[in-house]
Amino acid sequence: MKIFARLGVLLVASLVAAIAGAISAQAETFRGEYTIYIYGLPIARSTFESDVSRDRFRIDGTVASAGLAEIFERTRGSATASGRFSGERTQTGGFRMEYTEGRRKQMTALGFSGGTVVKNENVPPLKKRGDKWVPVRAEHLKDVIDPLSAGLVRANSPDEVCGRTVKLFDGEFRFDTTLRPVATPAAAKDYGDKVVTCRVSVTPVAGYRKGRRALDYLKSKSKIIVSFAPLGSTGVYAPVYATIGTEIGTVKVFSKRLD
């Protein structure tokens, strides 16, 4: 999968998975369904089931292309992440993602220890890269989490949700996301008066080829807005609404609680 498409899937996954992951102070299982739209048309649907307590979490989910996207290329995937909360930090213990895009299949499995990646398995193995490739080095794999777990934000107050930078690694691409407070859009206000909205900036760090137009767009032109809401008494905030600017249009993510 190309970097922009891969990152887009992972960003969407982290957004829609979080709301399914943090519902109460006691460990509970929650099932949620989410739809991703572009130009008002559905392009993907996701279902996530999660177990979350005050200090630990596990997320299991699936995503599938839908609507017009099925005409161009059928995509099916699943992802699992588990870990714990340490203060206001989310720490991944393990992450696994499998997806099929057309005839192409890919599996990525990551293991973490104290925020450092200690296992990185890709099947099939990643291809050899050229001279313009920015390699991932050991220093890039410290104090990072996977994109799925990144959707869970632990904060003591609403004012602390957006003021942070999160380092992410998906098995190939290493990037930072910086959250800054912005006004909440009208569409997100339907989720309650305690919604907090962040503008998300993406900075490539390693695991990409210099000069990629799509990646340059993501870094300098894409507008990503994420609205978070507090969930129960967990101290965890989770996305309830998001928009992601792409070269072909704005992707919107809506959450819906099923049970």
C-alpha positions as CSV (number, residue, x, y, z in Angstrom):
1,M,0.0,0.0,0.0
2,K,1.3,3.4,-0.8
3,I,2.3,5.6,2.1
4,F,-0.5,8.1,1.8
5,A,-3.2,5.4,1.5
6,R,-1.6,3.3,4.3
7,L,-1.4,6.3,6.6
8,G,-5.0,7.3,5.7
9,V,-6.3,3.9,6.7
10,L,-4.4,4.0,9.9
11,L,-5.5,7.5,10.8
12,V,-9.1,6.5,10.2
13,A,-8.6,3.3,12.2
14,S,-7.2,5.2,15.2
15,L,-10.1,7.7,15.0
16,V,-12.9,5.2,14.8
17,A,-11.4,2.6,17.2
18,A,-11.0,4.9,20.1
19,I,-14.7,5.6,20.7
20,A,-15.2,1.8,21.0
21,G,-12.4,1.5,23.5
22,A,-13.1,3.7,26.6
23,I,-16.6,3.7,27.9
24,S,-16.5,3.2,31.6
25,A,-14.1,3.1,34.6
26,Q,-14.6,-0.7,34.9
27,A,-13.5,-3.1,32.3
28,E,-16.3,-3.5,29.8
29,T,-16.8,-4.8,26.3
30,F,-18.2,-2.4,23.8
31,R,-19.1,-2.8,20.2
32,G,-19.3,0.1,17.8
33,E,-19.9,0.7,14.1
34,Y,-18.5,3.6,12.0
35,T,-18.8,4.9,8.5
36,I,-16.3,6.8,6.5
37,Y,-17.6,9.2,3.8
38,I,-16.2,11.3,0.9
39,Y,-18.4,13.7,-1.0
40,G,-21.3,12.4,1.1
41,L,-20.8,8.8,-0.2
42,P,-19.7,5.9,2.1
43,I,-16.3,4.5,1.2
44,A,-15.6,2.3,4.2
45,R,-17.2,0.8,7.2
46,S,-15.6,-0.4,10.5
47,T,-16.7,-2.4,13.5
48,F,-14.6,-2.5,16.7
49,E,-15.0,-4.4,19.9
50,S,-12.9,-3.3,22.9
51,D,-12.2,-4.0,26.5
52,V,-11.0,-1.1,28.5
53,S,-10.4,-0.4,32.2
54,R,-8.7,2.5,34.0
55,D,-5.2,1.2,33.3
56,R,-5.4,-1.3,30.5
57,F,-7.0,-1.7,27.0
58,R,-7.5,-4.0,24.1
59,I,-9.0,-3.2,20.7
60,D,-10.1,-5.6,18.0
61,G,-11.5,-4.3,14.8
62,T,-12.3,-4.8,11.1
63,V,-12.5,-2.4,8.2
64,A,-13.9,-2.9,4.7
65,S,-14.3,-0.8,1.7
66,A,-17.9,0.1,0.8
67,G,-20.0,1.8,-1.9
68,L,-18.1,3.2,-4.9
69,A,-14.8,2.2,-3.3
70,E,-15.7,-1.4,-4.0
71,I,-15.8,-0.7,-7.7
72,F,-12.2,0.4,-7.9
73,E,-10.5,-1.9,-5.4
74,R,-11.8,-4.1,-2.7
75,T,-10.1,-3.7,0.7
76,R,-10.5,-5.8,3.8
77,G,-8.5,-5.5,7.0
78,S,-8.3,-6.3,10.7
79,A,-6.3,-4.8,13.5
80,T,-5.6,-5.5,17.1
81,A,-3.8,-3.4,19.8
82,S,-3.3,-3.8,23.5
83,G,-1.5,-1.9,26.2
84,R,-1.8,0.2,29.3
85,F,-2.2,3.8,30.5
86,S,0.7,5.3,32.5
87,G,-0.2,8.6,33.8
88,E,-1.4,10.6,30.8
89,R,0.5,8.4,28.4
90,T,-0.9,5.5,26.3
91,Q,1.6,2.7,26.0
92,T,1.3,-0.1,23.4
93,G,2.1,-3.7,24.4
94,G,1.4,-5.2,21.0
95,F,-0.1,-4.4,17.6
96,R,-1.1,-6.5,14.6
97,M,-2.6,-5.5,11.3
98,E,-3.7,-7.6,8.4
99,Y,-5.2,-6.3,5.2
100,T,-6.0,-7.3,1.6
101,E,-6.1,-4.7,-1.1
102,G,-7.2,-6.2,-4.4
103,R,-4.8,-9.2,-4.7
104,R,-2.2,-7.8,-2.4
105,K,-2.0,-9.1,1.2
106,Q,0.1,-7.6,4.0
107,M,0.6,-8.4,7.7
108,T,2.4,-6.3,10.3
109,A,3.1,-7.3,13.9
110,L,4.8,-5.0,16.4
111,G,6.0,-5.7,19.9
112,F,6.8,-2.9,22.4
113,S,8.6,-2.7,25.7
114,G,8.5,0.5,27.7
115,G,7.5,2.5,24.6
116,T,10.3,1.1,22.5
117,V,9.6,-1.2,19.5
118,V,11.4,-4.5,20.1
119,K,9.7,-6.5,17.3
120,N,8.8,-5.5,13.8
121,E,7.5,-8.3,11.5
122,N,6.2,-7.6,8.0
123,V,4.9,-10.4,5.7
124,P,5.8,-10.2,2.9
125,P,9.0,-8.3,3.9
126,L,9.3,-4.7,3.0
127,K,11.0,-4.0,-0.3
128,K,14.5,-2.7,-0.6
129,R,14.4,1.1,-0.9
130,G,16.4,3.6,-3.1
131,D,18.7,6.4,-2.2
132,K,15.9,8.9,-1.6
133,W,14.4,6.7,1.1
134,V,14.7,8.0,4.7
135,P,15.5,4.9,6.7
136,V,14.0,4.1,10.1
137,R,16.8,3.9,12.7
138,A,16.9,2.7,16.3
139,E,16.5,6.2,17.7
140,H,13.2,6.5,15.8
141,L,11.7,3.6,17.6
142,K,11.8,4.9,21.1
143,D,8.9,6.5,23.0
144,V,6.4,5.5,20.2
145,I,3.0,3.9,20.0
146,D,1.0,2.3,17.1
147,P,-1.6,4.4,15.3
148,L,-4.5,2.3,16.6
149,S,-3.7,2.9,20.2
150,A,-3.0,6.6,19.5
151,G,-6.8,7.3,19.4
152,L,-7.0,6.9,23.2
153,V,-6.1,10.1,24.9
154,R,-5.7,10.2,28.7
155,A,-6.0,13.8,30.1
156,N,-6.8,15.3,33.5
157,S,-9.0,18.1,31.9
158,P,-10.3,19.1,28.5
159,D,-7.6,21.8,28.3
160,E,-4.9,19.1,28.2
161,V,-6.3,17.0,25.4
162,C,-4.9,18.9,22.5
163,G,-1.6,20.2,23.8
164,R,0.6,17.2,22.9
165,T,2.7,15.5,20.2
166,V,2.4,11.8,19.7
167,K,5.1,9.7,18.0
168,L,3.7,6.8,15.9
169,F,5.1,3.8,14.0
170,D,3.1,1.4,11.9
171,G,5.8,-1.1,10.9
172,E,7.2,1.0,8.1
173,F,6.3,4.7,8.4
174,R,7.4,6.7,11.4
175,F,5.6,10.0,11.9
176,D,4.6,12.5,14.6
177,T,1.1,14.0,15.1
178,T,0.8,17.3,16.9
179,L,-2.6,18.3,18.4
180,R,-3.5,21.9,18.9
181,P,-6.9,23.3,20.1
182,V,-9.3,24.9,17.6
183,A,-13.0,25.8,17.6
184,T,-15.4,22.8,17.5
185,P,-17.3,22.5,14.2
186,A,-21.1,22.6,14.3
187,A,-21.4,19.0,13.1
188,A,-19.4,17.8,16.2
189,K,-21.5,19.8,18.7
190,D,-24.2,17.2,18.3
191,Y,-22.1,14.9,20.4
192,G,-22.5,17.1,23.5
193,D,-21.3,20.3,25.1
194,K,-18.1,18.8,26.5
195,V,-16.5,18.1,23.1
196,V,-12.9,19.2,22.6
197,T,-11.6,19.8,19.1
198,C,-8.0,19.6,17.9
199,R,-6.2,20.5,14.7
200,V,-3.8,17.6,13.9
201,S,-0.6,18.2,12.0
202,V,1.4,15.2,10.6
203,T,5.2,15.4,10.4
204,P,7.0,12.5,8.5
205,V,10.1,11.3,10.4
206,A,11.4,8.2,8.7
207,G,10.3,5.3,6.5
208,Y,9.3,7.3,3.4
209,R,10.7,8.5,0.1
210,K,11.6,12.1,-0.2
211,G,9.7,14.1,-2.8
212,R,6.4,12.1,-2.6
213,R,3.7,14.6,-3.7
214,A,1.0,12.9,-1.6
215,L,3.1,13.0,1.5
216,D,4.1,16.6,1.0
217,Y,0.4,17.4,0.7
218,L,-0.3,15.6,3.9
219,K,2.4,17.5,5.7
220,S,1.8,21.0,4.4
221,K,-1.8,21.3,3.0
222,S,-4.0,18.6,4.5
223,K,-6.4,19.9,7.1
224,I,-7.2,17.2,9.8
225,I,-9.7,18.1,12.5
226,V,-10.6,15.7,15.3
227,S,-13.3,16.2,18.0
228,F,-12.9,14.4,21.3
229,A,-15.5,13.7,24.0
230,P,-14.8,12.5,27.6
231,L,-16.0,9.0,28.2
232,G,-17.4,8.1,31.6
233,S,-15.0,8.5,34.5
234,T,-12.1,6.9,32.8
235,G,-10.2,10.1,32.3
236,V,-9.9,9.0,28.6
237,Y,-11.0,11.2,25.7
238,A,-12.0,9.6,22.4
239,P,-12.8,10.9,18.9
240,V,-16.5,11.2,18.0
241,Y,-16.1,13.2,14.7
242,A,-13.2,13.8,12.3
243,T,-12.4,15.3,8.9
244,I,-9.3,14.5,6.9
245,G,-8.2,16.6,3.9
246,T,-6.9,14.5,1.0
247,E,-5.9,15.4,-2.6
248,I,-9.2,14.1,-3.9
249,G,-11.5,15.5,-1.2
250,T,-12.3,15.6,2.5
251,V,-12.9,12.3,4.3
252,K,-15.4,12.5,7.1
253,V,-15.7,9.9,10.0
254,F,-18.9,9.5,12.0
255,S,-19.2,7.3,15.0
256,K,-22.4,5.4,16.0
257,R,-22.8,3.4,19.2
258,L,-24.6,0.1,18.7
259,D,-24.6,-1.5,22.1
